[in-house]
Structures are given as C-alpha cells and as structure tokens.
Amino acid sequence: MKVSILDRISSLREGMAERDVDLAIIAPSADMYHLIGRKLPLTERFNAVLIPSAGRPCIVVPRLQSPLVQDLAETFDIAAWDETEYPLALVANYSEAIGAHTIAVNGHFWSSFLLRLQALHPNVRFIDASPMTAAARLHKGEEEIALLEEAGRRFDAIWAEFFAHGRLVGVTERDVVRQIGELVSAQGFDPMAWCDVGSGPNGASPLHHHSDRVIQQGDPVVIDFAATLDGYYMDTCRTPVAGAPDPSFVAIYDVVNAAYEAASRAIRPGVEAQAIDRAARDVIEAAGHGARFLHRLGHGLGIDAHEEPYIVKGNTLKLAPGMVFSNEPGIYVEGRWGVRIENIMLVTDEGGRSFNDATRALTVMQ
C-alpha cells in the first residue's frame, strides 16, 4: 500500500507541537510502519526514525540494514552506523544539533536504549510519544479503508467456506485451528496472528486459545481469529454450534446478537467511545447476564491488532469518521459455554458500517 509519508510526518508534528516536543524517536513498530511503510528489525542493533519538529527527518540504521531504507533517501537523511560505532551517541549528536530540549520516544523504544540515551542527555526531558503516534493513526485514510474492506471481504469468504465445508463434531479444537489456518492462507493473508477456539466449557474463558479437547454434539464453539493483509489486521469472531444447540444457549446467543446490533446503532460521529460499550452492556444487563460480559466491547484495529480507540467505560474520546474498531459483545457461562460475535466497524458521517457481512445468525455445523 502506498504510504503518504509527508502527510503522516505532518500529522505527527501536529501532536509534537501541542506538547512542545522538539524530537520524536520512533523505534521499529506499527508506528514506524505508519510513517515509512516498513518495520525495521527490532534487535540489539539500534535503528529508529528521528522526526524533528522542523526540518529534514532522519533514519538511523545499521549499515548492513541501510539497503532496506535507501529508497527513502529523498525524504530522510540516512545515518548508517558501523558495527564498531555507538549509535546512541549519533542520536545524541543529532538532538544536540537541533537544540532539542524535549524528546518523545514511542512505546516500543527499548528501555535499555532509553536509559543510555538519557545518560548522554541529563538535561533533556523525555516523554512518551504514544499519545502523538496514536492520534496520528486514529483516523484511517482512504487507502487504509479500502484495504480493510478487502480484508473484510476475504474474511467473509473464509467464514462462508468454513460454515459450508468445515467440521466440528468429533474433531479437536486444535484441528479447527488447522482448518481455519488453511482457509486464511488460501485467501492470501499472512500466517494467522492467532486463532482461539474454545468449545463447550472452554468457551467460557474469553481468551482460551485451543487444546486437544474433542468437540461434542451440542457444543458451542467460540472461534476468534486474526490475520494481516499488506500490514493491516482483520479480526472476527463467530460461535457456531456442533450439532443441535441447547435452547438455553440459543437464548443467550440472541442476547449477544441484540447487544451487537444495539452497539452498531449507537455508532455515530460525536458520540463518546464509552457510550458504544454502554449500549451493548445495557442489553446484556437487562437480560440478567451483566456479570457474564467480562471484557470491553471493542478495540481499535489497523497496523496493530489492538490500538486506539478502545471502546470501554471511561473512554470519553468522541468518535469521528475514519475511526475503526471491533464490536464484540460476549456472554460467558462458567462451566458450560461462551458466545461472542465480532465484526470490525468503520465510523462514517452517517454512522457505523461493518467491514464484514458474514452471517451473524446462529450456525449449526457437523
């Protein structure tokens, strides 16, 4: 995907100006990918993107990695260091040259590097760059939205294929992971970031990964998986049933589906993020299952699987067009089963729109 580097640097600098930051240092991470369209290796060999409040930015990189960024030389100075050099001294010299008094580092900047840099700069103030980088990534652009739409379409195809031809009864949770993984690969995604499969009582644990438990007739199976396409995540969850469902499970499934719909209707620009969580939680609490909704309603998604905005009580951030996050209410009955339904939503001028169209109706499989 084409990266609008100058626009993204400008967006980051807006946040820097608000906080009087003279220099932002971005270590290999989703933040770096957002800025330059790639993640450099995160190892003991220091590399980072240096964004001054004004002037030409710089990429500090081991010389053996410099070919990875040489095509960016039109926009960035490339400061390549040799194995016998001390790269943090190079960074310190750069910051002194621009007269930096406040330096912001992102959340993936290793503490060992930070401590050494602080020792070289005892009179410089260091702060967290995360609020600035998160704000710069919060509103997805047209190219990002188009990519997420394509990823959502492919995930729908995965679910359709699995519901039509997959197998639950008599196979293990681990085998379901294998089935989903093959479909993910066939749709052109990178290898799965995760695939959590919780059958029967295992589904009552929201983050149960998978096991060798054999799925029985009547077991609901919570299946949550994620994968990346061109560096961007897609993530969904469904809860099909292996064979005929228990009527009491159908009742809580319908509650979760109603909670999902209530949250979807509540999404619109200007509404606080916590209000979307509240809309879903009200439905589940009214049905008597409030204590069984164990997690926030959703998380932002993009270059990271979990990023801003977080859809949770206490988050007063006001939604705006271009924000992307999951809508994933759930009910978990200890010792029996769980149910979660998840789609990824886009905030538009008109309200919320899902990237996924796969059925949310209860699916019965064999």
N, C-alpha and C positions, 0 to 999 in steps of 0.2 A: 504494500500500500504506500502511496506517495505521502511523505511527511512534509507538512508545511513548517519547515524549521524556523524561519524568521518569525512567522506568526506565533509559534509556540514559545520562542525566546521572549518575544514581546509580552506575551501573556504572563510568563514567569516574572518578568521585570516589573510588571504592574504590582504584583504581590510584594516584590522586594522593595519597591518604592514606598508602599504603605507601611513597611516595618523598618525603614531606614537601613536596609541591608546593602552593603557595598559589593559583596561577592557571594554567590551561591556555588557550592561544590556538590555535584551530583554524581554519586557512585553508581556502578552497574546495578540496574534495577528497572522496574517499569517506568520510573521517572526518566531514566536515561533513554529508554526506548521511545518514550513520548517525544523527547527533544530531538533525537538524532536518528531514530528509525532502526536502532540496533542496541543489543545489550552486549557490552564487552565482558570478557571473562571476569568473574569475581573470585580472585585468588589473592595469594600473598604478594603478587606483583601489582602494585598500585596503579590504578587508572581512574580517571574521573573527567567529567566535563566541568569547566570553570566558566561561570556566567557572571561577568562584572555588571554593575548597574548601568554602565555605559561603555561603549567601545567594543572592540572585537573579542569574542569569546575564544576559549582555548580548550583543546583536548589534551590531557596528559596521559601518555600511554607508553608502555614498554616498547622499545624499538622493534622487538620481534612481533608485536601486535600492530605496529603502525600501518601495515598494508590494509588492515580492516577498516581504517578510517581515512585513508589517503584521499578518497573521492570527496571528502567533506572539507578539503583544504580551501575551497573558495569562500567558505563561511567561517571556518575556525582556523586559528593557528594550531599546528600540530606540534606539541612539545614531546618529542620522543626521548626517553632516557635509557641509558645503557645499564647492563647488569651491575656494574661497579659503582653506579651513581645512587644518590639518595633522593628519591622522587619528592619526598615531602619538603625537602629544602628548596626544590624547584617551585613547589606550590607557595611556600613561604615567600620566596623572592618575588613571585608574581603578585601576591597580595600586597606586599610592601610597595611594589612599583606603582600600583593603582591607589595606594593610600587607604587600604581597607581598614575600617575600624570595627565593623560588624560583619561576621561571616556566618552564613547559614549552611548547614550540611543536611542532606536528606537522611531518611531513616535507615537506609542500607549502608551508610558510611560506617565502616568498622570502627569500633571503639579503640582498637589498637592504633589505627591511623589517626584518629581524632586526638588521642592523648599525646601522640608525638607532635602533631601539628600545634596543639595548644602549648606545648613546651617551647616550641620555636616562636610562639606569638603570645607571650604572657600578658600583653596589654590589649589584646584584641578580644572583643565579645563574640562568643559563639552561641548560635541559637539553632533551633530546629526548623528546617526548611519544609517540613511536611505540610503545614497549612498552605504554603505557597504552591507547592507542587500539586497538592490535592485540588486546589482551586483552579489551577491551570488545566487539569484533566477532567474537571467536573462536567463540563458541557461538551458532549460529543459533536464532532463536526459531521458534515455530510458524508465524507468518505468512510468515517468510522461507523456511522449509522448504516450505510449500505453494506458494509462488511458484516455487521451484526445481523442484519436482515438475512443475508445469505447463510450465515451460520445457523440462524434460527430455522430457516427452510430446510437445511440439511438435517438438523436435529429432529424436525418433524418427520422426515423421511426415515430416520433411524427408528423412531417410535412406531411408525406405521409398519415397518418391516418386522420389528420385534413382536408387536402385538399379533401380526398375521402368522408368523412362522416360528417365533421363539418358543422356548419350552420352560415351564416352571415346575410342574408336578414331578416329583421323583428325582430332581437334579439338585445339586448343591448351590448354595449362594455363590461359591467361587466359580461354578460353571456359568451362572448368569453373568458374572463379570466378563468371562471369556466371550460369551455370545454378544454382549454389548460392545466389547472392545473390537471385535471383528467388524461390526456394523459401523463403528466410528471410523475405523481405518478405511473401510470401503467408501466412505463419504469424503475422504481426502483430508481429514483432520490430522494434526499431530497426535502422537500417542496420548491416551486419556490422562488427564490430570488426576482424576480419581473416579472410582465407581463404587459407591456404597450400596450394598444390598443387604437389607435386614428383613428376614422372613419370620412370620409368626411373632413370638415373643421378642425376638431380636430387633424387630422393627420398633419396639417401644423405646429403644435407645436412639435418639436422633442422629448420632454420629457413629453408629455401629458400621464398621467397614464391610466385612464379609467373613464368612467362615466356611467350614465343611459341613454345616448343618444341611440335612436333606429337606427340601421343601415338601410339605404335606398338603393333602387335599384340604381346601378351605383356608389355607394360609394367605393373608395379605402379604405383599412383598413390596417394601419401600425401596425404590431404585432411584438413586440420585447420581448423576454423572456429569462430568465437565471435560471439555477439550478445547484446544485453541486452533484458530484458523488465522493464518498470517499475523500471529502475535496477539490476537484478541480472543477472550474466553466466551464460550457459551455454556450454560449450566441449566439443567432442568431436572425435575423430579416427578415421578408418577408412582402410583400404588395400585398395580393390578392385583387380582386375586387368583390363586391357583385352585381352580375348580369353583364350586358353588360357594358364594360368600355367606357368612353368618348374618342374619338380619340385623343384629345389633351393630355389626361392623358397617353395614350399609348406611345405618342411621348416622354414625359419626363421619363417614365419608361425605355424606350430603351436607353436614355442618361445615366441614372443611371447604368444600366446594362453594358453599354460600359465603363463607368468610373471604375466600379468594375473590369472588365477584364483588363483594362489598368494598374491598380494598381497591379493586380496579376502578370502580365507580368514583371513589374518593380522590383519585389522582387528577390533579389539575394544577396549572401554574399558580403560585402564590400560597398554596397550602403547605403547612409545615410537614416535614418528613414524619414526625411522630403521629400526626393525625391519620396517616395511612395505616400505621400499625394499629392505632386505636380502632379504626373502622373494622378491621378483621377481628381484633380481640373482642370487641363488643358482641359480635355474632357468636363466637365460641363461648364466651362467658354466659350469654343468655341461654345457651343450650346446656349449661351446667358443667362445662369442661374447661373453665378458665385455668385451673391449676395444671391442666394437662397440655397447655400450649407453652412449651418450655423454652422458646427462643424468640428472638426478634423476628419481625415479619420479613425483613429483607436486607440485602447489602448491595452496594453498587458493584458494577462489573464492567470490565474493559480490558486493559492491558494486564491488570491484576484480577484474580478471581474474586477478591473481596477488596473493595475500595469505596470511597465516598460516592454517593450519600448512603449512610446507614439508616434504615427505616426502623426506628426504635424509639421507645419512650425517652423523652429528654432531648431529642434532636430537634431543635427549633429551626433548622435550615429550611428556607422556603424553596419549594420545588420550582424549577424553571425548564423551559423547553431545552431538549438535548440531554437531560439527565437520564441515566439508565440504572435500573436496579431490579432486584428479584422481588417477586411477590410469592411467598412460600409459607402459608399458614400450615399448621400441623396439630394433630392431637395424638398423644402417646399414652396408651393404657398399659401400665406396668404389668408384666407377666402374660400379656395377651397379644397385643399388636400395636402398630402405629399406622398413621396415614399422613402423608404430606403431598401437596400439589404445588409445583413451582413452575412459573414462567418468568421470562425476563421482559420488563416493561420499559417503554420509552415515554418520557413526558413530552407531549406536543402542545401546541396552542389550544387544541380542542380538548385535551385530557390525556388519559393513559392509553397506550397502544402496545399490545404484546408482540414480541418478535416471533412467538410460537403459536401455531394453530392446531397442534396435535390435540386430539380429543382429551377433555377432562372428565368425560363420563367414566364411570367405574367399568373397567375392562376385565373380563373373565378369560383366563387362559388355561391351557392344559400343559 
